[in-house]
């Protein structure tokens, strides 16, 4: 799904619920995808979202997954549909 103008959406603190590493490969080689599931609150209502980022080494992916599991991070949510959110590292 493509988001337009998400940079102008309101921000909220999010917490990772999961951060899983998946090894991927094709003819170009192997890479590691970190899939992060997160939750966030808007007006007292809890919502969830997910994001994925790719890394060339398992160590980089592991470091990123570990960092995402600790503390909170900022997401942006659609003010018209609060269940739609975007995270950009």
mmCIF file of the C-alpha atoms, coordinates in Angstrom:
data_MODEL
# 
_entry.id   MODEL 
# 
loop_
_atom_site.group_PDB 
_atom_site.id 
_atom_site.type_symbol 
_atom_site.label_atom_id 
_atom_site.label_alt_id 
_atom_site.label_comp_id 
_atom_site.label_asym_id 
_atom_site.label_entity_id 
_atom_site.label_seq_id 
_atom_site.pdbx_PDB_ins_code 
_atom_site.Cartn_x 
_atom_site.Cartn_y 
_atom_site.Cartn_z 
_atom_site.occupancy 
_atom_site.B_iso_or_equiv 
_atom_site.pdbx_formal_charge 
_atom_site.auth_seq_id 
_atom_site.auth_comp_id 
_atom_site.auth_asym_id 
_atom_site.auth_atom_id 
_atom_site.pdbx_PDB_model_num 
ATOM 1  C CA . UNK A 1 1  ? 0.000  0.000   0.000  1.00 0.00 ? 1  UNK A CA 1 
ATOM 2  C CA . UNK A 1 2  ? 1.370  3.422   -0.919 1.00 0.00 ? 2  UNK A CA 1 
ATOM 3  C CA . UNK A 1 3  ? 0.825  6.336   1.399  1.00 0.00 ? 3  UNK A CA 1 
ATOM 4  C CA . UNK A 1 4  ? 0.762  9.921   0.215  1.00 0.00 ? 4  UNK A CA 1 
ATOM 5  C CA . UNK A 1 5  ? 1.378  12.775  2.587  1.00 0.00 ? 5  UNK A CA 1 
ATOM 6  C CA . UNK A 1 6  ? 1.955  10.492  5.569  1.00 0.00 ? 6  UNK A CA 1 
ATOM 7  C CA . UNK A 1 7  ? 4.737  12.800  6.743  1.00 0.00 ? 7  UNK A CA 1 
ATOM 8  C CA . UNK A 1 8  ? 1.993  15.286  7.661  1.00 0.00 ? 8  UNK A CA 1 
ATOM 9  C CA . UNK A 1 9  ? -0.121 12.769  9.568  1.00 0.00 ? 9  UNK A CA 1 
ATOM 10 C CA . UNK A 1 10 ? -0.259 13.058  13.369 1.00 0.00 ? 10 UNK A CA 1 
ATOM 11 C CA . UNK A 1 11 ? 2.417  11.148  15.292 1.00 0.00 ? 11 UNK A CA 1 
ATOM 12 C CA . UNK A 1 12 ? 2.043  8.641   18.112 1.00 0.00 ? 12 UNK A CA 1 
ATOM 13 C CA . UNK A 1 13 ? 4.378  6.546   20.252 1.00 0.00 ? 13 UNK A CA 1 
ATOM 14 C CA . UNK A 1 14 ? 4.426  2.865   19.290 1.00 0.00 ? 14 UNK A CA 1 
ATOM 15 C CA . UNK A 1 15 ? 5.760  -0.229  21.024 1.00 0.00 ? 15 UNK A CA 1 
ATOM 16 C CA . UNK A 1 16 ? 6.992  -3.348  19.245 1.00 0.00 ? 16 UNK A CA 1 
ATOM 17 C CA . UNK A 1 17 ? 4.929  -6.447  19.921 1.00 0.00 ? 17 UNK A CA 1 
ATOM 18 C CA . UNK A 1 18 ? 7.178  -8.634  17.761 1.00 0.00 ? 18 UNK A CA 1 
ATOM 19 C CA . UNK A 1 19 ? 10.358 -8.336  15.705 1.00 0.00 ? 19 UNK A CA 1 
ATOM 20 C CA . UNK A 1 20 ? 11.002 -11.433 13.615 1.00 0.00 ? 20 UNK A CA 1 
ATOM 21 C CA . UNK A 1 21 ? 13.914 -12.080 11.266 1.00 0.00 ? 21 UNK A CA 1 
ATOM 22 C CA . UNK A 1 22 ? 13.226 -13.918 8.009  1.00 0.00 ? 22 UNK A CA 1 
ATOM 23 C CA . UNK A 1 23 ? 16.032 -15.094 5.739  1.00 0.00 ? 23 UNK A CA 1 
ATOM 24 C CA . UNK A 1 24 ? 15.257 -14.351 2.083  1.00 0.00 ? 24 UNK A CA 1 
ATOM 25 C CA . UNK A 1 25 ? 17.135 -15.299 -1.061 1.00 0.00 ? 25 UNK A CA 1 
ATOM 26 C CA . UNK A 1 26 ? 16.952 -15.189 -4.820 1.00 0.00 ? 26 UNK A CA 1 
ATOM 27 C CA . UNK A 1 27 ? 19.445 -15.321 -7.654 1.00 0.00 ? 27 UNK A CA 1 
ATOM 28 C CA . UNK A 1 28 ? 20.933 -12.040 -6.423 1.00 0.00 ? 28 UNK A CA 1 
ATOM 29 C CA . UNK A 1 29 ? 21.875 -13.477 -3.055 1.00 0.00 ? 29 UNK A CA 1 
ATOM 30 C CA . UNK A 1 30 ? 20.623 -13.692 0.506  1.00 0.00 ? 30 UNK A CA 1 
ATOM 31 C CA . UNK A 1 31 ? 19.269 -10.918 2.708  1.00 0.00 ? 31 UNK A CA 1 
ATOM 32 C CA . UNK A 1 32 ? 17.443 -10.694 6.011  1.00 0.00 ? 32 UNK A CA 1 
ATOM 33 C CA . UNK A 1 33 ? 14.075 -9.062  6.536  1.00 0.00 ? 33 UNK A CA 1 
ATOM 34 C CA . UNK A 1 34 ? 12.985 -7.826  9.947  1.00 0.00 ? 34 UNK A CA 1 
ATOM 35 C CA . UNK A 1 35 ? 9.204  -7.799  10.319 1.00 0.00 ? 35 UNK A CA 1 
ATOM 36 C CA . UNK A 1 36 ? 8.022  -5.653  13.216 1.00 0.00 ? 36 UNK A CA 1 
ATOM 37 C CA . UNK A 1 37 ? 4.500  -5.744  14.598 1.00 0.00 ? 37 UNK A CA 1 
ATOM 38 C CA . UNK A 1 38 ? 3.627  -2.766  16.789 1.00 0.00 ? 38 UNK A CA 1 
ATOM 39 C CA . UNK A 1 39 ? 0.795  -1.205  18.758 1.00 0.00 ? 39 UNK A CA 1 
ATOM 40 C CA . UNK A 1 40 ? -0.071 2.435   19.401 1.00 0.00 ? 40 UNK A CA 1 
ATOM 41 C CA . UNK A 1 41 ? -2.708 4.473   21.211 1.00 0.00 ? 41 UNK A CA 1 
ATOM 42 C CA . UNK A 1 42 ? -4.821 7.241   19.695 1.00 0.00 ? 42 UNK A CA 1 
ATOM 43 C CA . UNK A 1 43 ? -7.523 8.913   21.776 1.00 0.00 ? 43 UNK A CA 1 
ATOM 44 C CA . UNK A 1 44 ? -7.433 6.025   24.241 1.00 0.00 ? 44 UNK A CA 1 
ATOM 45 C CA . UNK A 1 45 ? -7.984 3.403   21.519 1.00 0.00 ? 45 UNK A CA 1 
ATOM 46 C CA . UNK A 1 46 ? -5.333 0.759   20.799 1.00 0.00 ? 46 UNK A CA 1 
ATOM 47 C CA . UNK A 1 47 ? -4.351 0.087   17.168 1.00 0.00 ? 47 UNK A CA 1 
ATOM 48 C CA . UNK A 1 48 ? -1.759 -2.172  15.575 1.00 0.00 ? 48 UNK A CA 1 
ATOM 49 C CA . UNK A 1 49 ? 0.466  -2.006  12.536 1.00 0.00 ? 49 UNK A CA 1 
ATOM 50 C CA . UNK A 1 50 ? 3.475  -3.635  10.967 1.00 0.00 ? 50 UNK A CA 1 
ATOM 51 C CA . UNK A 1 51 ? 6.551  -2.739  8.981  1.00 0.00 ? 51 UNK A CA 1 
ATOM 52 C CA . UNK A 1 52 ? 9.482  -4.532  7.396  1.00 0.00 ? 52 UNK A CA 1 
ATOM 53 C CA . UNK A 1 53 ? 13.079 -3.559  6.642  1.00 0.00 ? 53 UNK A CA 1 
ATOM 54 C CA . UNK A 1 54 ? 15.807 -5.494  4.817  1.00 0.00 ? 54 UNK A CA 1 
ATOM 55 C CA . UNK A 1 55 ? 19.459 -5.984  5.785  1.00 0.00 ? 55 UNK A CA 1 
ATOM 56 C CA . UNK A 1 56 ? 22.399 -7.545  4.016  1.00 0.00 ? 56 UNK A CA 1 
ATOM 57 C CA . UNK A 1 57 ? 23.692 -9.442  7.053  1.00 0.00 ? 57 UNK A CA 1 
ATOM 58 C CA . UNK A 1 58 ? 22.046 -11.435 9.790  1.00 0.00 ? 58 UNK A CA 1 
ATOM 59 C CA . UNK A 1 59 ? 24.014 -9.441  12.392 1.00 0.00 ? 59 UNK A CA 1 
ATOM 60 C CA . UNK A 1 60 ? 22.575 -6.136  11.129 1.00 0.00 ? 60 UNK A CA 1 
ATOM 61 C CA . UNK A 1 61 ? 19.073 -7.608  11.133 1.00 0.00 ? 61 UNK A CA 1 
ATOM 62 C CA . UNK A 1 62 ? 19.550 -8.963  14.647 1.00 0.00 ? 62 UNK A CA 1 
ATOM 63 C CA . UNK A 1 63 ? 20.802 -5.595  15.945 1.00 0.00 ? 63 UNK A CA 1 
ATOM 64 C CA . UNK A 1 64 ? 17.832 -3.799  14.374 1.00 0.00 ? 64 UNK A CA 1 
ATOM 65 C CA . UNK A 1 65 ? 15.308 -6.315  15.731 1.00 0.00 ? 65 UNK A CA 1 
ATOM 66 C CA . UNK A 1 66 ? 16.819 -6.018  19.206 1.00 0.00 ? 66 UNK A CA 1 
ATOM 67 C CA . UNK A 1 67 ? 16.692 -2.204  19.067 1.00 0.00 ? 67 UNK A CA 1 
ATOM 68 C CA . UNK A 1 68 ? 13.058 -2.226  17.931 1.00 0.00 ? 68 UNK A CA 1 
ATOM 69 C CA . UNK A 1 69 ? 12.032 -4.447  20.863 1.00 0.00 ? 69 UNK A CA 1 
ATOM 70 C CA . UNK A 1 70 ? 13.405 -1.961  23.412 1.00 0.00 ? 70 UNK A CA 1 
ATOM 71 C CA . UNK A 1 71 ? 11.588 1.276   24.146 1.00 0.00 ? 71 UNK A CA 1 
ATOM 72 C CA . UNK A 1 72 ? 9.161  3.093   21.915 1.00 0.00 ? 72 UNK A CA 1 
ATOM 73 C CA . UNK A 1 73 ? 9.340  4.670   18.479 1.00 0.00 ? 73 UNK A CA 1 
ATOM 74 C CA . UNK A 1 74 ? 7.271  7.173   16.512 1.00 0.00 ? 74 UNK A CA 1 
ATOM 75 C CA . UNK A 1 75 ? 4.708  6.200   13.882 1.00 0.00 ? 75 UNK A CA 1 
ATOM 76 C CA . UNK A 1 76 ? 2.368  8.431   11.883 1.00 0.00 ? 76 UNK A CA 1 
ATOM 77 C CA . UNK A 1 77 ? -1.314 7.545   11.549 1.00 0.00 ? 77 UNK A CA 1 
ATOM 78 C CA . UNK A 1 78 ? -4.002 8.597   9.122  1.00 0.00 ? 78 UNK A CA 1 
ATOM 79 C CA . UNK A 1 79 ? -6.277 11.062  10.960 1.00 0.00 ? 79 UNK A CA 1 
ATOM 80 C CA . UNK A 1 80 ? -9.270 9.850   8.912  1.00 0.00 ? 80 UNK A CA 1 
ATOM 81 C CA . UNK A 1 81 ? -8.559 6.150   9.463  1.00 0.00 ? 81 UNK A CA 1 
ATOM 82 C CA . UNK A 1 82 ? -6.571 5.846   12.676 1.00 0.00 ? 82 UNK A CA 1 
ATOM 83 C CA . UNK A 1 83 ? -5.989 2.133   12.111 1.00 0.00 ? 83 UNK A CA 1 
ATOM 84 C CA . UNK A 1 84 ? -3.742 2.998   9.140  1.00 0.00 ? 84 UNK A CA 1 
ATOM 85 C CA . UNK A 1 85 ? -0.200 3.889   10.155 1.00 0.00 ? 85 UNK A CA 1 
ATOM 86 C CA . UNK A 1 86 ? 3.284  4.332   8.733  1.00 0.00 ? 86 UNK A CA 1 
ATOM 87 C CA . UNK A 1 87 ? 6.712  3.856   10.308 1.00 0.00 ? 87 UNK A CA 1 
ATOM 88 C CA . UNK A 1 88 ? 9.805  5.155   8.612  1.00 0.00 ? 88 UNK A CA 1 
ATOM 89 C CA . UNK A 1 89 ? 13.235 4.393   10.079 1.00 0.00 ? 89 UNK A CA 1 
# 
